[in-house]
Amino acid sequence: MQKHTGSADAPERAASQILRPDLKEAARAFFAGIPFVAIGYLDAQGRPGGTLVSGAPGFTWSPDPLLLRVD
């Protein structure tokens, strides 16, 4: 549909405005306090998938702005 309407690059443009390579301090604090996190991935055949991972608050944490750890 996006290709048909001439807006095939719209998702990429939107993502470039929303996604960033680093985590702001507020996001780092948020992840440290939540009891679950959603994880998206591509399997060996390149198909998308996702899951929820849970743990005690603090199981996700960010030691620096470029890294999010999930223990």
C-alpha positions in Angstrom: 0.0 0.0 0.0 2.8 2.4 0.9 4.6 1.7 -2.4 1.3 2.2 -4.3 0.7 5.6 -2.7 4.2 6.7 -3.2 5.1 6.7 0.5 7.2 3.5 0.7 10.0 5.4 2.5 7.6 6.8 5.2 8.4 4.3 7.9 12.1 4.8 7.5 11.7 8.6 7.7 9.5 8.3 10.8 12.0 5.9 12.5 14.9 8.2 11.8 13.0 10.9 13.7 12.0 8.7 16.7 14.9 6.2 17.1 18.3 7.3 18.3 21.6 5.5 18.9 21.8 6.5 22.6 19.5 6.5 25.7 18.7 9.7 27.4 19.1 9.8 31.2 15.3 9.6 31.7 15.1 6.4 29.5 18.0 4.9 31.4 16.2 5.5 34.7 12.9 4.2 33.3 14.4 0.9 32.2 16.1 0.4 35.6 12.7 0.5 37.3 10.4 -1.7 35.1 9.5 -5.3 35.8 9.3 -6.4 32.1 10.6 -5.4 28.7 9.5 -6.2 25.1 12.2 -7.6 22.9 11.9 -7.7 19.1 14.2 -9.8 16.9 14.7 -11.4 13.5 15.0 -15.2 13.4 17.5 -17.2 11.3 15.2 -16.9 8.3 14.8 -13.1 8.8 11.3 -13.4 10.1 10.3 -10.9 12.8 9.3 -12.1 16.2 8.9 -10.7 19.7 8.6 -11.7 23.3 8.2 -10.2 26.8 10.9 -10.8 29.3 10.2 -10.2 33.0 12.2 -9.9 36.2 12.6 -7.9 39.4 12.9 -4.1 38.8 16.6 -3.5 37.9 17.0 -6.6 35.7 17.2 -4.1 32.8 19.8 -1.4 33.3 22.0 0.9 31.3 25.7 1.2 32.4 26.2 4.0 29.8 24.1 5.8 27.2 24.9 3.4 24.4 24.1 0.1 26.1 21.0 -1.5 27.6 21.6 -4.7 29.6 18.9 -7.3 30.2 20.1 -9.7 33.0 
